[in-house]
Amino acid sequence: MNSGYKSRSPRKKVVVPCRLNVGGLWSDACIRNISSRGMMITGDSAAKVGSYVDIRRGTIAITGRIVWADGPRFGVRTQDDITAEALVGEPVLKQRPSSGQGESDRRAPTRHARARSAADRADQSRWLSSLFQYVCLVLFAGGFAAFAAIRVFRALAVPFGTISNSIGY
């Protein structure tokens, strides 16, 4: 008896506290059930259907979209497959992960350094294009001046030659 609907993937009931970012605001929430591509969450944030959320549990970061909301409960469709075992087994961090000031990989540039280097590259590109434009303009103007000087010299060479021969100079 096929009713035309896809069968739901099995849900696993859990109680997993997490942090939730909806619209740039972080709040505490609790994951109540998990399937392979979604979860039901309860929280005090104002969840609107269609908005994107970031869910953090320890070092696990999950991105998803809210597909339904009913008061403090809402359903999230995740971008990637998730497992209940990974979320339940993940320890809660005692503090926020460091911003990377002290122990970060020195080879990896910070977001600020990348933005600054992108701005520097854009400035350098503008400067080089301006220099290229100036050089092309100078070469064009110099070539035109040389062409005009040769044409004027050739045009005046015959009459001045005749005048110089007639006065005996």
Sequence and secondary structure as in RCSB ss.txt:
>XXXX:A:sequence
MNSGYKSRSPRKKVVVPCRLNVGGLWSDACIRNISSRGMMITGDSAAKVGSYVDIRRGTIAITGRIVWADGPRFG
VRTQDDITAEALVGEPVLKQRPSSGQGESDRRAPTRHARARSAADRADQSRWLSSLFQYVCLVLFAGGFAAFAAI
RVFRALAVPFGTISNSIGY
>XXXX:A:secstr
   SS      EEEEEEEEEEETTEEEEEEEEEE SSEEEEEESS   TT EEEEEETTEEEEEEEEEEETTEEE
EEESS   HHHHHHS   SS    STTTS TTS  HHHHHHHHHHHHHHHHHHHHHHHHHHHHHHHHHHHHHHHH
HHHHHHHHHHHHHHHHTT 
